[in-house]
Amino acid sequence: SELASVGLPEARELEILEQFRGRVPEESFTGEYKAPATDGSGNNRDNLRKAQQLLDEAGYKLGPDGIRSNGTQRLEFEILDSNPQFERWVLPFIKNLDRIGVKATFRVVDTAQYQNRMNEFDFDMTVGVFGQSSSPGNEQRDFWGSDKADLPGSRNYIGIKDKAVDELVEQLIQASSREDLVAHCRALDRILLWNHYVIPMWHYPKWRIARWNKIQRPETLSGISPLIESTWWTTPAQAQQATPAP
């Protein structure tokens, strides 16, 4: 997406970020955010070693039961969801946490209970997405605004209370042009990423589409989605020649 931060900030985006220097992570100015990566084999000892070092530095030491604690707080939490299929993606994460002394569990509840608990922020961690449009605006307050952090039913599930983010969101909403909106979105994206509010899971960069051979679609696809069925068509002749539906 053109709204995502890439490379180092420059031009208008850098100008926007400079307003918040000292109030946002310095890495927002000096580096491109990249989540830790492995070779996909499941062997991520280097990352686990780095995680252990960070926990040690933060004062969380291994206890006799193998769970880290800072003396008053044990590192244990619950991952809540309503979809049991997520377990196969969450379990490897839980196993790696166990290897470094963090106890995590995965709990599945019915959809109604899940929504109620999300509305009341009654969870430790969950699996989710922050769906965005190609023209972000007022809804950004609901995602990241300080005054939404404790408001039941809001989408500020992270609980962000950051005045710099609040100010940037208001500037984004008041952007005077498409170019200005894009620059503000990139700056916001960069700040949110460098605050490490979320743990990225996975994504699949392709669409898997099965299409009946009587259906035609434009040669040039939308930059938003290939699944805009209102642009597909068929003709009587094509319908007669088509392979029967299974």
Contacts in CASP RR format, 6 or more apart in sequence:
PFRMAT RR
TARGET T0000
AUTHOR 0000-0000-0000
METHOD contacts of the structure
MODEL  1
SELASVGLPEARELEILEQFRGRVPEESFTGEYKAPATDGSGNNRDNLRK
AQQLLDEAGYKLGPDGIRSNGTQRLEFEILDSNPQFERWVLPFIKNLDRI
GVKATFRVVDTAQYQNRMNEFDFDMTVGVFGQSSSPGNEQRDFWGSDKAD
LPGSRNYIGIKDKAVDELVEQLIQASSREDLVAHCRALDRILLWNHYVIP
MWHYPKWRIARWNKIQRPETLSGISPLIESTWWTTPAQAQQATPAP
1 134 0 8 1.000
2 182 0 8 1.000
3 132 0 8 1.000
3 134 0 8 1.000
3 136 0 8 1.000
3 182 0 8 1.000
3 185 0 8 1.000
3 186 0 8 1.000
3 189 0 8 1.000
4 186 0 8 1.000
4 189 0 8 1.000
5 13 0 8 1.000
5 32 0 8 1.000
5 33 0 8 1.000
5 186 0 8 1.000
5 187 0 8 1.000
5 189 0 8 1.000
5 190 0 8 1.000
5 193 0 8 1.000
6 32 0 8 1.000
6 186 0 8 1.000
7 31 0 8 1.000
7 32 0 8 1.000
8 29 0 8 1.000
8 30 0 8 1.000
8 31 0 8 1.000
8 32 0 8 1.000
9 17 0 8 1.000
9 28 0 8 1.000
9 29 0 8 1.000
9 186 0 8 1.000
9 187 0 8 1.000
9 190 0 8 1.000
11 183 0 8 1.000
12 179 0 8 1.000
12 180 0 8 1.000
12 183 0 8 1.000
13 183 0 8 1.000
13 186 0 8 1.000
13 187 0 8 1.000
13 190 0 8 1.000
14 29 0 8 1.000
15 183 0 8 1.000
16 168 0 8 1.000
16 171 0 8 1.000
16 183 0 8 1.000
16 184 0 8 1.000
16 187 0 8 1.000
17 24 0 8 1.000
17 28 0 8 1.000
17 29 0 8 1.000
17 187 0 8 1.000
17 190 0 8 1.000
17 191 0 8 1.000
19 167 0 8 1.000
20 164 0 8 1.000
20 167 0 8 1.000
20 168 0 8 1.000
20 191 0 8 1.000
21 29 0 8 1.000
23 163 0 8 1.000
23 164 0 8 1.000
24 164 0 8 1.000
24 191 0 8 1.000
24 194 0 8 1.000
24 195 0 8 1.000
25 191 0 8 1.000
25 194 0 8 1.000
25 195 0 8 1.000
27 33 0 8 1.000
27 194 0 8 1.000
28 190 0 8 1.000
28 191 0 8 1.000
28 194 0 8 1.000
33 190 0 8 1.000
33 193 0 8 1.000
33 194 0 8 1.000
35 200 0 8 1.000
36 47 0 8 1.000
36 50 0 8 1.000
38 44 0 8 1.000
38 47 0 8 1.000
42 92 0 8 1.000
44 96 0 8 1.000
48 96 0 8 1.000
48 99 0 8 1.000
48 100 0 8 1.000
51 100 0 8 1.000
52 100 0 8 1.000
55 68 0 8 1.000
55 75 0 8 1.000
55 100 0 8 1.000
55 101 0 8 1.000
55 102 0 8 1.000
58 70 0 8 1.000
59 70 0 8 1.000
60 68 0 8 1.000
60 69 0 8 1.000
60 70 0 8 1.000
60 75 0 8 1.000
61 68 0 8 1.000
61 69 0 8 1.000
61 70 0 8 1.000
61 71 0 8 1.000
62 68 0 8 1.000
62 101 0 8 1.000
63 69 0 8 1.000
66 101 0 8 1.000
67 74 0 8 1.000
67 75 0 8 1.000
67 76 0 8 1.000
67 101 0 8 1.000
67 102 0 8 1.000
67 103 0 8 1.000
68 74 0 8 1.000
68 75 0 8 1.000
68 100 0 8 1.000
68 101 0 8 1.000
68 102 0 8 1.000
69 75 0 8 1.000
74 103 0 8 1.000
75 101 0 8 1.000
75 102 0 8 1.000
75 103 0 8 1.000
76 102 0 8 1.000
76 103 0 8 1.000
76 104 0 8 1.000
76 105 0 8 1.000
77 103 0 8 1.000
77 104 0 8 1.000
77 105 0 8 1.000
77 124 0 8 1.000
77 125 0 8 1.000
78 104 0 8 1.000
78 105 0 8 1.000
78 106 0 8 1.000
78 107 0 8 1.000
78 123 0 8 1.000
78 124 0 8 1.000
78 125 0 8 1.000
79 90 0 8 1.000
79 94 0 8 1.000
79 104 0 8 1.000
79 105 0 8 1.000
79 106 0 8 1.000
79 107 0 8 1.000
79 124 0 8 1.000
79 125 0 8 1.000
79 126 0 8 1.000
79 127 0 8 1.000
80 107 0 8 1.000
80 109 0 8 1.000
80 114 0 8 1.000
80 117 0 8 1.000
80 123 0 8 1.000
80 124 0 8 1.000
80 125 0 8 1.000
80 126 0 8 1.000
81 90 0 8 1.000
81 106 0 8 1.000
81 107 0 8 1.000
81 108 0 8 1.000
81 109 0 8 1.000
81 114 0 8 1.000
81 126 0 8 1.000
81 127 0 8 1.000
82 108 0 8 1.000
82 109 0 8 1.000
82 110 0 8 1.000
82 111 0 8 1.000
82 113 0 8 1.000
82 114 0 8 1.000
82 115 0 8 1.000
83 108 0 8 1.000
83 127 0 8 1.000
84 108 0 8 1.000
86 106 0 8 1.000
86 127 0 8 1.000
87 106 0 8 1.000
87 108 0 8 1.000
89 127 0 8 1.000
89 201 0 8 1.000
89 202 0 8 1.000
90 106 0 8 1.000
90 127 0 8 1.000
91 106 0 8 1.000
93 104 0 8 1.000
93 199 0 8 1.000
94 104 0 8 1.000
94 105 0 8 1.000
94 106 0 8 1.000
97 103 0 8 1.000
97 104 0 8 1.000
98 104 0 8 1.000
104 125 0 8 1.000
109 117 0 8 1.000
116 122 0 8 1.000
117 123 0 8 1.000
118 126 0 8 1.000
118 153 0 8 1.000
118 157 0 8 1.000
119 152 0 8 1.000
119 153 0 8 1.000
120 152 0 8 1.000
120 153 0 8 1.000
121 150 0 8 1.000
121 152 0 8 1.000
121 157 0 8 1.000
121 159 0 8 1.000
126 157 0 8 1.000
127 201 0 8 1.000
130 143 0 8 1.000
130 155 0 8 1.000
133 139 0 8 1.000
134 224 0 8 1.000
135 181 0 8 1.000
136 172 0 8 1.000
136 181 0 8 1.000
136 185 0 8 1.000
137 172 0 8 1.000
137 173 0 8 1.000
138 173 0 8 1.000
139 155 0 8 1.000
140 169 0 8 1.000
140 172 0 8 1.000
140 173 0 8 1.000
140 188 0 8 1.000
141 147 0 8 1.000
141 148 0 8 1.000
141 169 0 8 1.000
141 173 0 8 1.000
142 148 0 8 1.000
142 154 0 8 1.000
142 155 0 8 1.000
142 156 0 8 1.000
143 155 0 8 1.000
143 156 0 8 1.000
144 156 0 8 1.000
144 158 0 8 1.000
144 160 0 8 1.000
144 162 0 8 1.000
144 165 0 8 1.000
144 166 0 8 1.000
144 169 0 8 1.000
144 188 0 8 1.000
144 192 0 8 1.000
145 156 0 8 1.000
145 160 0 8 1.000
145 161 0 8 1.000
145 165 0 8 1.000
145 166 0 8 1.000
145 169 0 8 1.000
146 160 0 8 1.000
146 161 0 8 1.000
146 162 0 8 1.000
146 163 0 8 1.000
146 165 0 8 1.000
146 166 0 8 1.000
148 154 0 8 1.000
148 155 0 8 1.000
148 156 0 8 1.000
149 156 0 8 1.000
149 159 0 8 1.000
149 160 0 8 1.000
149 161 0 8 1.000
150 159 0 8 1.000
158 197 0 8 1.000
158 198 0 8 1.000
160 195 0 8 1.000
160 197 0 8 1.000
162 195 0 8 1.000
164 191 0 8 1.000
165 188 0 8 1.000
165 191 0 8 1.000
165 192 0 8 1.000
168 184 0 8 1.000
168 187 0 8 1.000
168 188 0 8 1.000
168 191 0 8 1.000
169 188 0 8 1.000
171 184 0 8 1.000
172 181 0 8 1.000
172 184 0 8 1.000
172 185 0 8 1.000
172 188 0 8 1.000
175 181 0 8 1.000
175 184 0 8 1.000
207 225 0 8 1.000
207 226 0 8 1.000
207 227 0 8 1.000
209 226 0 8 1.000
209 227 0 8 1.000
211 217 0 8 1.000
212 242 0 8 1.000
212 243 0 8 1.000
212 245 0 8 1.000
213 242 0 8 1.000
213 243 0 8 1.000
214 234 0 8 1.000
214 238 0 8 1.000
214 239 0 8 1.000
214 241 0 8 1.000
214 242 0 8 1.000
214 243 0 8 1.000
215 232 0 8 1.000
215 233 0 8 1.000
215 234 0 8 1.000
216 232 0 8 1.000
216 233 0 8 1.000
216 234 0 8 1.000
216 238 0 8 1.000
217 226 0 8 1.000
217 231 0 8 1.000
217 232 0 8 1.000
218 231 0 8 1.000
222 228 0 8 1.000
222 231 0 8 1.000
234 242 0 8 1.000
END
